[in-house]
Amino acid sequence: MSGARDPFVDHVCELLASLGPVAARRMFGGWGLSVDGMNVGIVAWDTLFLKTNAETEPQWLAAGARPFVYEAKGKAMRLHYHTPPDEALESPALMAPWARLALQAALAARAPAKRARAQKAPARRAPR
């Protein structure tokens, strides 16, 4: 819980402890939450948002999750973070499945992209 002084952030770190030690760092007026150097959550506007991706988002939406949306340059910007169900904020046991989904999304984001890359021909030296 490094850097966490806010009582809600301390509570959130305890809720996410099933993932391992949670680091909380101030960022952009809120808090970034990470485990093993991977971003798993954000606390903004006294609300917890956990990392999601295209694969996990349907589960979040089915549970009534709200996406993390902010305004920049007059446009609504949406990040891949969603709120867990309200009851998950009551105990680490209730939060654990949502924390695992957030870690799953963080691990997927960390993995190298599986894209077909065009092979570049080795650079040729100019004749002397």
N, CA, C and O atoms as a GROMACS GRO file, in nm:
protein
  512
    1MET      N    1   0.082  -0.120   0.000
    1MET     CA    2   0.000   0.000   0.000
    1MET      C    3   0.086   0.125   0.000
    1MET      O    4   0.050   0.224   0.063
    2SER      N    5   0.195   0.122  -0.067
    2SER     CA    6   0.285   0.236  -0.063
    2SER      C    7   0.217   0.364  -0.110
    2SER      O    8   0.153   0.366  -0.215
    3GLY      N    9   0.232   0.468  -0.034
    3GLY     CA   10   0.179   0.598  -0.071
    3GLY      C   11   0.032   0.618  -0.038
    3GLY      O   12  -0.018   0.730  -0.051
    4ALA      N   13  -0.039   0.515   0.004
    4ALA     CA   14  -0.182   0.528   0.030
    4ALA      C   15  -0.204   0.591   0.166
    4ALA      O   16  -0.165   0.535   0.268
    5ARG      N   17  -0.267   0.706   0.167
    5ARG     CA   18  -0.300   0.775   0.292
    5ARG      C   19  -0.451   0.797   0.302
    5ARG      O   20  -0.504   0.822   0.410
    6ASP      N   21  -0.518   0.788   0.190
    6ASP     CA   22  -0.662   0.806   0.185
    6ASP      C   23  -0.730   0.680   0.240
    6ASP      O   24  -0.696   0.570   0.198
    7PRO      N   25  -0.826   0.695   0.332
    7PRO     CA   26  -0.891   0.576   0.392
    7PRO      C   27  -0.959   0.487   0.288
    7PRO      O   28  -0.955   0.364   0.299
    8PHE      N   29  -1.022   0.546   0.187
    8PHE     CA   30  -1.087   0.463   0.085
    8PHE      C   31  -0.983   0.386   0.004
    8PHE      O   32  -1.004   0.268  -0.027
    9VAL      N   33  -0.872   0.449  -0.029
    9VAL     CA   34  -0.765   0.381  -0.103
    9VAL      C   35  -0.706   0.269  -0.018
    9VAL      O   36  -0.679   0.161  -0.071
   10ASP      N   37  -0.686   0.292   0.111
   10ASP     CA   38  -0.639   0.186   0.200
   10ASP      C   39  -0.736   0.068   0.198
   10ASP      O   40  -0.694  -0.047   0.191
   11HIS      N   41  -0.866   0.097   0.205
   11HIS     CA   42  -0.970  -0.006   0.202
   11HIS      C   43  -0.964  -0.086   0.072
   11HIS      O   44  -0.971  -0.209   0.072
   12VAL      N   45  -0.951  -0.015  -0.040
   12VAL     CA   46  -0.944  -0.079  -0.171
   12VAL      C   47  -0.821  -0.170  -0.179
   12VAL      O   48  -0.830  -0.280  -0.232
   13CYS      N   49  -0.708  -0.124  -0.129
   13CYS     CA   50  -0.586  -0.206  -0.130
   13CYS      C   51  -0.607  -0.335  -0.050
   13CYS      O   52  -0.560  -0.441  -0.091
   14GLU      N   53  -0.677  -0.326   0.061
   14GLU     CA   54  -0.709  -0.445   0.140
   14GLU      C   55  -0.802  -0.538   0.063
   14GLU      O   56  -0.785  -0.660   0.067
   15LEU      N   57  -0.899  -0.481  -0.007
   15LEU     CA   58  -0.993  -0.561  -0.086
   15LEU      C   59  -0.923  -0.637  -0.198
   15LEU      O   60  -0.963  -0.748  -0.233
   16LEU      N   61  -0.818  -0.578  -0.254
   16LEU     CA   62  -0.746  -0.638  -0.367
   16LEU      C   63  -0.629  -0.725  -0.324
   16LEU      O   64  -0.555  -0.775  -0.408
   17ALA      N   65  -0.611  -0.744  -0.194
   17ALA     CA   66  -0.494  -0.815  -0.141
   17ALA      C   67  -0.483  -0.959  -0.191
   17ALA      O   68  -0.375  -1.017  -0.183
   18SER      N   69  -0.591  -1.018  -0.242
   18SER     CA   70  -0.582  -1.155  -0.294
   18SER      C   71  -0.487  -1.162  -0.414
   18SER      O   72  -0.441  -1.270  -0.451
   19LEU      N   73  -0.458  -1.047  -0.475
   19LEU     CA   74  -0.367  -1.040  -0.590
   19LEU      C   75  -0.222  -1.032  -0.547
   19LEU      O   76  -0.132  -1.052  -0.629
   20GLY      N   77  -0.198  -1.002  -0.420
   20GLY     CA   78  -0.063  -0.977  -0.370
   20GLY      C   79  -0.054  -0.834  -0.320
   20GLY      O   80  -0.155  -0.765  -0.313
   21PRO      N   81   0.066  -0.788  -0.286
   21PRO     CA   82   0.081  -0.651  -0.238
   21PRO      C   83   0.037  -0.550  -0.345
   21PRO      O   84   0.079  -0.557  -0.461
   22VAL      N   85  -0.048  -0.458  -0.304
   22VAL     CA   86  -0.102  -0.357  -0.396
   22VAL      C   87  -0.032  -0.224  -0.368
   22VAL      O   88  -0.031  -0.176  -0.255
   23ALA      N   89   0.026  -0.166  -0.472
   23ALA     CA   90   0.090  -0.035  -0.461
   23ALA      C   91  -0.010   0.070  -0.507
   23ALA      O   92  -0.070   0.057  -0.614
   24ALA      N   93  -0.028   0.174  -0.426
   24ALA     CA   94  -0.118   0.285  -0.461
   24ALA      C   95  -0.034   0.410  -0.476
   24ALA      O   96   0.041   0.449  -0.386
   25ARG      N   97  -0.047   0.472  -0.592
   25ARG     CA   98   0.032   0.593  -0.619
   25ARG      C   99  -0.060   0.703  -0.670
   25ARG      O  100  -0.151   0.679  -0.748
   26ARG      N  101  -0.033   0.825  -0.623
   26ARG     CA  102  -0.110   0.941  -0.669
   26ARG      C  103  -0.085   0.963  -0.817
   26ARG      O  104   0.028   0.956  -0.865
   27MET      N  105  -0.192   0.990  -0.889
   27MET     CA  106  -0.179   1.024  -1.030
   27MET      C  107  -0.303   1.098  -1.078
   27MET      O  108  -0.415   1.056  -1.052
   28PHE      N  109  -0.281   1.208  -1.146
   28PHE     CA  110  -0.388   1.286  -1.208
   28PHE      C  111  -0.506   1.313  -1.114
   28PHE      O  112  -0.621   1.303  -1.155
   29GLY      N  113  -0.478   1.347  -0.990
   29GLY     CA  114  -0.584   1.379  -0.895
   29GLY      C  115  -0.652   1.257  -0.836
   29GLY      O  116  -0.743   1.272  -0.755
   30GLY      N  117  -0.610   1.138  -0.874
   30GLY     CA  118  -0.666   1.014  -0.822
   30GLY      C  119  -0.553   0.923  -0.778
   30GLY      O  120  -0.448   0.970  -0.734
   31TRP      N  121  -0.574   0.794  -0.789
   31TRP     CA  122  -0.476   0.695  -0.748
   31TRP      C  123  -0.466   0.587  -0.853
   31TRP      O  124  -0.567   0.544  -0.909
   32GLY      N  125  -0.346   0.543  -0.881
   32GLY     CA  126  -0.322   0.426  -0.965
   32GLY      C  127  -0.291   0.310  -0.874
   32GLY      O  128  -0.217   0.324  -0.777
   33LEU      N  129  -0.347   0.195  -0.904
   33LEU     CA  130  -0.327   0.074  -0.824
   33LEU      C  131  -0.255  -0.030  -0.908
   33LEU      O  132  -0.297  -0.060  -1.019
   34SER      N  133  -0.147  -0.084  -0.855
   34SER     CA  134  -0.071  -0.182  -0.932
   34SER      C  135  -0.029  -0.300  -0.845
   34SER      O  136  -0.016  -0.290  -0.723
   35VAL      N  137  -0.008  -0.412  -0.914
   35VAL     CA  138   0.041  -0.535  -0.852
   35VAL      C  139   0.154  -0.585  -0.941
   35VAL      O  140   0.135  -0.601  -1.062
   36ASP      N  141   0.268  -0.608  -0.884
   36ASP     CA  142   0.385  -0.653  -0.961
   36ASP      C  143   0.412  -0.563  -1.080
   36ASP      O  144   0.449  -0.611  -1.188
   37GLY      N  145   0.394  -0.434  -1.062
   37GLY     CA  146   0.422  -0.338  -1.168
   37GLY      C  147   0.316  -0.330  -1.277
   37GLY      O  148   0.334  -0.257  -1.374
   38MET      N  149   0.207  -0.402  -1.261
   38MET     CA  150   0.098  -0.398  -1.360
   38MET      C  151  -0.018  -0.318  -1.305
   38MET      O  152  -0.060  -0.338  -1.192
   39ASN      N  153  -0.072  -0.226  -1.387
   39ASN     CA  154  -0.186  -0.147  -1.346
   39ASN      C  155  -0.312  -0.233  -1.344
   39ASN      O  156  -0.350  -0.291  -1.446
   40VAL      N  157  -0.375  -0.242  -1.228
   40VAL     CA  158  -0.497  -0.322  -1.216
   40VAL      C  159  -0.619  -0.237  -1.182
   40VAL      O  160  -0.732  -0.284  -1.194
   41GLY      N  161  -0.596  -0.112  -1.141
   41GLY     CA  162  -0.710  -0.030  -1.104
   41GLY      C  163  -0.677   0.117  -1.091
   41GLY      O  164  -0.561   0.158  -1.092
   42ILE      N  165  -0.784   0.194  -1.080
   42ILE     CA  166  -0.777   0.339  -1.062
   42ILE      C  167  -0.880   0.376  -0.957
   42ILE      O  168  -0.990   0.321  -0.956
   43VAL      N  169  -0.846   0.469  -0.871
   43VAL     CA  170  -0.944   0.530  -0.782
   43VAL      C  171  -0.955   0.675  -0.825
   43VAL      O  172  -0.858   0.751  -0.817
   44ALA      N  173  -1.073   0.713  -0.871
   44ALA     CA  174  -1.100   0.851  -0.914
   44ALA      C  175  -1.239   0.888  -0.867
   44ALA      O  176  -1.332   0.808  -0.872
   45TRP      N  177  -1.253   1.011  -0.822
   45TRP     CA  178  -1.382   1.060  -0.773
   45TRP      C  179  -1.439   0.968  -0.665
   45TRP      O  180  -1.560   0.942  -0.662
   46ASP      N  181  -1.351   0.920  -0.576
   46ASP     CA  182  -1.389   0.828  -0.468
   46ASP      C  183  -1.460   0.704  -0.518
   46ASP      O  184  -1.549   0.651  -0.452
   47THR      N  185  -1.420   0.657  -0.636
   47THR     CA  186  -1.478   0.538  -0.698
   47THR      C  187  -1.365   0.447  -0.746
   47THR      O  188  -1.266   0.494  -0.803
   48LEU      N  189  -1.382   0.317  -0.723
   48LEU     CA  190  -1.286   0.219  -0.771
   48LEU      C  191  -1.324   0.174  -0.912
   48LEU      O  192  -1.440   0.140  -0.938
   49PHE      N  193  -1.227   0.175  -1.001
   49PHE     CA  194  -1.242   0.122  -1.136
   49PHE      C  195  -1.132   0.017  -1.154
   49PHE      O  196  -1.015   0.044  -1.124
   50LEU      N  197  -1.168  -0.101  -1.202
   50LEU     CA  198  -1.070  -0.207  -1.223
   50LEU      C  199  -1.048  -0.229  -1.372
   50LEU      O  200  -1.137  -0.205  -1.453
   51LYS      N  201  -0.928  -0.275  -1.407
   51LYS     CA  202  -0.888  -0.291  -1.546
   51LYS      C  203  -0.973  -0.397  -1.616
   51LYS      O  204  -1.003  -0.503  -1.560
   52THR      N  205  -1.012  -0.366  -1.739
   52THR     CA  206  -1.089  -0.457  -1.822
   52THR      C  207  -1.027  -0.461  -1.961
   52THR      O  208  -0.933  -0.386  -1.990
   53ASN      N  209  -1.080  -0.546  -2.045
   53ASN     CA  210  -1.043  -0.547  -2.186
   53ASN      C  211  -1.161  -0.602  -2.265
   53ASN      O  212  -1.265  -0.632  -2.207
   54ALA      N  213  -1.146  -0.614  -2.395
   54ALA     CA  214  -1.258  -0.659  -2.479
   54ALA      C  215  -1.307  -0.798  -2.438
   54ALA      O  216  -1.426  -0.829  -2.448
   55GLU      N  217  -1.214  -0.882  -2.392
   55GLU     CA  218  -1.251  -1.018  -2.353
   55GLU      C  219  -1.330  -1.022  -2.222
   55GLU      O  220  -1.425  -1.100  -2.210
   56THR      N  221  -1.293  -0.940  -2.125
   56THR     CA  222  -1.358  -0.944  -1.994
   56THR      C  223  -1.474  -0.846  -1.980
   56THR      O  224  -1.559  -0.863  -1.892
   57GLU      N  225  -1.480  -0.745  -2.065
   57GLU     CA  226  -1.582  -0.640  -2.050
   57GLU      C  227  -1.726  -0.693  -2.043
   57GLU      O  228  -1.804  -0.640  -1.964
   58PRO      N  229  -1.764  -0.794  -2.122
   58PRO     CA  230  -1.903  -0.842  -2.112
   58PRO      C  231  -1.942  -0.887  -1.970
   58PRO      O  232  -2.055  -0.866  -1.928
   59GLN      N  233  -1.849  -0.948  -1.897
   59GLN     CA  234  -1.878  -0.989  -1.760
   59GLN      C  235  -1.904  -0.868  -1.671
   59GLN      O  236  -1.993  -0.870  -1.586
   60TRP      N  237  -1.825  -0.763  -1.690
   60TRP     CA  238  -1.842  -0.642  -1.611
   60TRP      C  239  -1.977  -0.578  -1.641
   60TRP      O  240  -2.050  -0.540  -1.550
   61LEU      N  241  -2.008  -0.566  -1.769
   61LEU     CA  242  -2.134  -0.502  -1.808
   61LEU      C  243  -2.254  -0.582  -1.760
   61LEU      O  244  -2.355  -0.523  -1.720
   62ALA      N  245  -2.246  -0.715  -1.765
   62ALA     CA  246  -2.355  -0.800  -1.716
   62ALA      C  247  -2.380  -0.778  -1.567
   62ALA      O  248  -2.491  -0.797  -1.519
   63ALA      N  249  -2.274  -0.739  -1.494
   63ALA     CA  250  -2.287  -0.713  -1.349
   63ALA      C  251  -2.327  -0.569  -1.320
   63ALA      O  252  -2.336  -0.531  -1.203
   64GLY      N  253  -2.351  -0.489  -1.425
   64GLY     CA  254  -2.394  -0.351  -1.405
   64GLY      C  255  -2.281  -0.251  -1.388
   64GLY      O  256  -2.302  -0.142  -1.336
   65ALA      N  257  -2.161  -0.289  -1.431
   65ALA     CA  258  -2.045  -0.200  -1.414
   65ALA      C  259  -2.058  -0.074  -1.498
   65ALA      O  260  -2.119  -0.073  -1.605
   66ARG      N  261  -1.999   0.033  -1.445
   66ARG     CA  262  -1.993   0.161  -1.518
   66ARG      C  263  -1.850   0.179  -1.568
   66ARG      O  264  -1.755   0.150  -1.495
   67PRO      N  265  -1.834   0.224  -1.691
   67PRO     CA  266  -1.698   0.246  -1.743
   67PRO      C  267  -1.636   0.373  -1.687
   67PRO      O  268  -1.706   0.463  -1.641
   68PHE      N  269  -1.503   0.378  -1.692
   68PHE     CA  270  -1.429   0.498  -1.653
   68PHE      C  271  -1.431   0.592  -1.773
   68PHE      O  272  -1.375   0.562  -1.878
   69VAL      N  273  -1.496   0.706  -1.755
   69VAL     CA  274  -1.508   0.806  -1.861
   69VAL      C  275  -1.467   0.941  -1.804
   69VAL      O  276  -1.509   0.979  -1.695
   70TYR      N  277  -1.384   1.013  -1.880
   70TYR     CA  278  -1.346   1.148  -1.840
   70TYR      C  279  -1.352   1.236  -1.964
   70TYR      O  280  -1.359   1.187  -2.077
   71GLU      N  281  -1.348   1.366  -1.942
   71GLU     CA  282  -1.354   1.460  -2.054
   71GLU      C  283  -1.217   1.521  -2.078
   71GLU      O  284  -1.148   1.563  -1.986
   72ALA      N  285  -1.179   1.525  -2.205
   72ALA     CA  286  -1.053   1.587  -2.246
   72ALA      C  287  -1.077   1.660  -2.377
   72ALA      O  288  -1.126   1.603  -2.474
   73LYS      N  289  -1.041   1.788  -2.378
   73LYS     CA  290  -1.057   1.871  -2.497
   73LYS      C  291  -1.200   1.866  -2.551
   73LYS      O  292  -1.222   1.862  -2.672
   74GLY      N  293  -1.296   1.866  -2.459
   74GLY     CA  294  -1.437   1.868  -2.496
   74GLY      C  295  -1.494   1.736  -2.544
   74GLY      O  296  -1.609   1.730  -2.588
   75LYS      N  297  -1.415   1.629  -2.534
   75LYS     CA  298  -1.462   1.497  -2.577
   75LYS      C  299  -1.463   1.400  -2.460
   75LYS      O  300  -1.376   1.405  -2.374
   76ALA      N  301  -1.562   1.312  -2.459
   76ALA     CA  302  -1.565   1.206  -2.358
   76ALA      C  303  -1.464   1.099  -2.398
   76ALA      O  304  -1.468   1.046  -2.509
   77MET      N  305  -1.375   1.068  -2.308
   77MET     CA  306  -1.272   0.967  -2.330
   77MET      C  307  -1.301   0.848  -2.238
   77MET      O  308  -1.331   0.866  -2.120
   78ARG      N  309  -1.293   0.729  -2.293
   78ARG     CA  310  -1.324   0.609  -2.216
   78ARG      C  311  -1.202   0.520  -2.210
   78ARG      O  312  -1.140   0.490  -2.312
   79LEU      N  313  -1.167   0.477  -2.090
   79LEU     CA  314  -1.055   0.385  -2.070
   79LEU      C  315  -1.110   0.246  -2.037
   79LEU      O  316  -1.227   0.232  -2.002
   80HIS      N  317  -1.025   0.145  -2.049
   80HIS     CA  318  -1.066   0.008  -2.019
   80HIS      C  319  -1.059  -0.019  -1.869
   80HIS      O  320  -0.978  -0.099  -1.822
   81TYR      N  321  -1.145   0.049  -1.796
   81TYR     CA  322  -1.161   0.028  -1.652
   81TYR      C  323  -1.310   0.038  -1.622
   81TYR      O  324  -1.379   0.122  -1.680
   82HIS      N  325  -1.360  -0.047  -1.531
   82HIS     CA  326  -1.501  -0.047  -1.494
   82HIS      C  327  -1.515  -0.061  -1.343
   82HIS      O  328  -1.424  -0.109  -1.275
   83THR      N  329  -1.629  -0.019  -1.291
   83THR     CA  330  -1.657  -0.034  -1.149
   83THR      C  331  -1.696  -0.178  -1.118
   83THR      O  332  -1.768  -0.240  -1.197
   84PRO      N  333  -1.651  -0.231  -1.007
   84PRO     CA  334  -1.699  -0.363  -0.965
   84PRO      C  335  -1.840  -0.348  -0.906
   84PRO      O  336  -1.883  -0.236  -0.877
   85PRO      N  337  -1.911  -0.457  -0.888
   85PRO     CA  338  -2.043  -0.448  -0.822
   85PRO      C  339  -2.028  -0.389  -0.682
   85PRO      O  340  -1.927  -0.410  -0.616
   86ASP      N  341  -2.129  -0.315  -0.638
   86ASP     CA  342  -2.124  -0.250  -0.507
   86ASP      C  343  -2.093  -0.348  -0.394
   86ASP      O  344  -2.017  -0.316  -0.302
   87GLU      N  345  -2.153  -0.469  -0.400
   87GLU     CA  346  -2.132  -0.564  -0.290
   87GLU      C  347  -1.987  -0.611  -0.282
   87GLU      O  348  -1.943  -0.656  -0.176
   88ALA      N  349  -1.912  -0.602  -0.392
   88ALA     CA  350  -1.771  -0.642  -0.390
   88ALA      C  351  -1.688  -0.550  -0.301
   88ALA      O  352  -1.580  -0.589  -0.256
   89LEU      N  353  -1.737  -0.430  -0.276
   89LEU     CA  354  -1.666  -0.336  -0.189
   89LEU      C  355  -1.680  -0.372  -0.041
   89LEU      O  356  -1.621  -0.305   0.045
   90GLU      N  357  -1.757  -0.476  -0.011
   90GLU     CA  358  -1.782  -0.514   0.128
   90GLU      C  359  -1.677  -0.608   0.187
   90GLU      O  360  -1.656  -0.608   0.308
   91SER      N  361  -1.610  -0.688   0.102
   91SER     CA  362  -1.512  -0.783   0.158
   91SER      C  363  -1.414  -0.829   0.051
   91SER      O  364  -1.446  -0.830  -0.068
   92PRO      N  365  -1.294  -0.869   0.095
   92PRO     CA  366  -1.197  -0.923   0.000
   92PRO      C  367  -1.250  -1.048  -0.073
   92PRO      O  368  -1.220  -1.068  -0.190
   93ALA      N  369  -1.328  -1.130  -0.005
   93ALA     CA  370  -1.382  -1.252  -0.068
   93ALA      C  371  -1.477  -1.217  -0.182
   93ALA      O  372  -1.475  -1.283  -0.286
   94LEU      N  373  -1.559  -1.115  -0.163
   94LEU     CA  374  -1.652  -1.074  -0.269
   94LEU      C  375  -1.580  -1.001  -0.382
   94LEU      O  376  -1.626  -1.001  -0.496
   95MET      N  377  -1.468  -0.939  -0.349
   95MET     CA  378  -1.390  -0.867  -0.451
   95MET      C  379  -1.301  -0.961  -0.531
   95MET      O  380  -1.267  -0.929  -0.645
   96ALA      N  381  -1.262  -1.074  -0.476
   96ALA     CA  382  -1.163  -1.161  -0.537
   96ALA      C  383  -1.190  -1.196  -0.684
   96ALA      O  384  -1.098  -1.188  -0.765
   97PRO      N  385  -1.312  -1.235  -0.723
   97PRO     CA  386  -1.331  -1.269  -0.864
   97PRO      C  387  -1.312  -1.149  -0.957
   97PRO      O  388  -1.265  -1.164  -1.070
   98TRP      N  389  -1.348  -1.031  -0.911
   98TRP     CA  390  -1.333  -0.910  -0.992
   98TRP      C  391  -1.186  -0.868  -0.997
   98TRP      O  392  -1.138  -0.820  -1.100
   99ALA      N  393  -1.116  -0.888  -0.886
   99ALA     CA  394  -0.972  -0.859  -0.883
   99ALA      C  395  -0.899  -0.951  -0.981
   99ALA      O  396  -0.809  -0.907  -1.052
  100ARG      N  397  -0.939  -1.080  -0.985
  100ARG     CA  398  -0.875  -1.174  -1.078
  100ARG      C  399  -0.901  -1.134  -1.224
  100ARG      O  400  -0.811  -1.146  -1.307
  101LEU      N  401  -1.021  -1.086  -1.254
  101LEU     CA  402  -1.050  -1.039  -1.390
  101LEU      C  403  -0.964  -0.919  -1.426
  101LEU      O  404  -0.916  -0.908  -1.539
  102ALA      N  405  -0.943  -0.830  -1.330
  102ALA     CA  406  -0.858  -0.713  -1.354
  102ALA      C  407  -0.714  -0.756  -1.379
  102ALA      O  408  -0.648  -0.702  -1.467
  103LEU      N  409  -0.666  -0.852  -1.301
  103LEU     CA  410  -0.531  -0.903  -1.321
  103LEU      C  411  -0.519  -0.973  -1.456
  103LEU      O  412  -0.418  -0.959  -1.525
  104GLN      N  413  -0.622  -1.046  -1.494
  104GLN     CA  414  -0.624  -1.113  -1.625
  104GLN      C  415  -0.608  -1.009  -1.736
  104GLN      O  416  -0.531  -1.030  -1.830
  105ALA      N  417  -0.682  -0.899  -1.726
  105ALA     CA  418  -0.672  -0.792  -1.827
  105ALA      C  419  -0.534  -0.727  -1.825
  105ALA      O  420  -0.479  -0.694  -1.930
  106ALA      N  421  -0.478  -0.709  -1.706
  106ALA     CA  422  -0.344  -0.649  -1.695
  106ALA      C  423  -0.239  -0.741  -1.756
  106ALA      O  424  -0.148  -0.694  -1.824
  107LEU      N  425  -0.250  -0.871  -1.731
  107LEU     CA  426  -0.156  -0.966  -1.788
  107LEU      C  427  -0.167  -0.970  -1.941
  107LEU      O  428  -0.066  -0.978  -2.011
  108ALA      N  429  -0.289  -0.963  -1.992
  108ALA     CA  430  -0.310  -0.962  -2.137
  108ALA      C  431  -0.250  -0.837  -2.200
  108ALA      O  432  -0.194  -0.842  -2.310
  109ALA      N  433  -0.261  -0.725  -2.130
  109ALA     CA  434  -0.205  -0.599  -2.182
  109ALA      C  435  -0.053  -0.604  -2.182
  109ALA      O  436   0.011  -0.539  -2.265
  110ARG      N  437   0.004  -0.679  -2.092
  110ARG     CA  438   0.149  -0.689  -2.080
  110ARG      C  439   0.208  -0.784  -2.185
  110ARG      O  440   0.323  -0.767  -2.225
  111ALA      N  441   0.130  -0.883  -2.230
  111ALA     CA  442   0.178  -0.982  -2.326
  111ALA      C  443   0.205  -0.918  -2.462
  111ALA      O  444   0.136  -0.824  -2.501
  112PRO      N  445   0.305  -0.968  -2.533
  112PRO     CA  446   0.332  -0.911  -2.665
  112PRO      C  447   0.213  -0.935  -2.758
  112PRO      O  448   0.148  -1.039  -2.752
  113ALA      N  449   0.188  -0.837  -2.842
  113ALA     CA  450   0.076  -0.847  -2.936
  113ALA      C  451   0.102  -0.962  -3.033
  113ALA      O  452   0.214  -0.979  -3.082
  114LYS      N  453  -0.001  -1.038  -3.060
  114LYS     CA  454   0.010  -1.151  -3.152
  114LYS      C  455  -0.034  -1.105  -3.290
  114LYS      O  456  -0.141  -1.140  -3.339
  115ARG      N  457   0.052  -1.028  -3.352
  115ARG     CA  458   0.024  -0.976  -3.485
  115ARG      C  459   0.126  -1.034  -3.582
  115ARG      O  460   0.242  -1.058  -3.548
  116ALA      N  461   0.079  -1.055  -3.702
  116ALA     CA  462   0.173  -1.097  -3.807
  116ALA      C  463   0.252  -0.975  -3.847
  116ALA      O  464   0.196  -0.875  -3.894
  117ARG      N  465   0.381  -0.983  -3.829
  117ARG     CA  466   0.467  -0.871  -3.864
  117ARG      C  467   0.541  -0.903  -3.992
  117ARG      O  468   0.592  -1.014  -4.010
  118ALA      N  469   0.546  -0.808  -4.078
  118ALA     CA  470   0.620  -0.828  -4.202
  118ALA      C  471   0.767  -0.839  -4.169
  118ALA      O  472   0.822  -0.760  -4.092
  119GLN      N  473   0.829  -0.938  -4.227
  119GLN     CA  474   0.972  -0.958  -4.204
  119GLN      C  475   1.049  -0.856  -4.286
  119GLN      O  476   1.027  -0.843  -4.406
  120LYS      N  477   1.136  -0.784  -4.223
  120LYS     CA  478   1.220  -0.688  -4.292
  120LYS      C  479   1.344  -0.759  -4.342
  120LYS      O  480   1.405  -0.840  -4.272
  121ALA      N  481   1.380  -0.726  -4.463
  121ALA     CA  482   1.504  -0.782  -4.518
  121ALA      C  483   1.621  -0.716  -4.446
  121ALA      O  484   1.615  -0.598  -4.413
  122PRO      N  485   1.727  -0.792  -4.423
  122PRO     CA  486   1.844  -0.731  -4.356
  122PRO      C  487   1.898  -0.614  -4.440
  122PRO      O  488   1.897  -0.618  -4.563
  123ALA      N  489   1.944  -0.513  -4.372
  123ALA     CA  490   2.000  -0.396  -4.441
  123ALA      C  491   2.125  -0.438  -4.516
  123ALA      O  492   2.209  -0.512  -4.466
  124ARG      N  493   2.134  -0.389  -4.636
  124ARG     CA  494   2.252  -0.421  -4.719
  124ARG      C  495   2.351  -0.307  -4.710
  124ARG      O  496   2.315  -0.190  -4.702
  125ARG      N  497   2.475  -0.346  -4.711
  125ARG     CA  498   2.582  -0.245  -4.707
  125ARG      C  499   2.607  -0.195  -4.849
  125ARG      O  500   2.599  -0.269  -4.946
  126ALA      N  501   2.637  -0.070  -4.856
  126ALA     CA  502   2.672  -0.011  -4.986
  126ALA      C  503   2.808  -0.065  -5.029
  126ALA      O  504   2.898  -0.080  -4.946
  127PRO      N  505   2.823  -0.094  -5.159
  127PRO     CA  506   2.953  -0.145  -5.206
  127PRO      C  507   3.062  -0.039  -5.183
  127PRO      O  508   3.035   0.081  -5.187
  128ARG      N  509   3.181  -0.085  -5.160
  128ARG     CA  510   3.294   0.004  -5.136
  128ARG      C  511   3.369   0.030  -5.260
  128ARG      O  512   3.468   0.103  -5.257
   0.00000   0.00000   0.00000
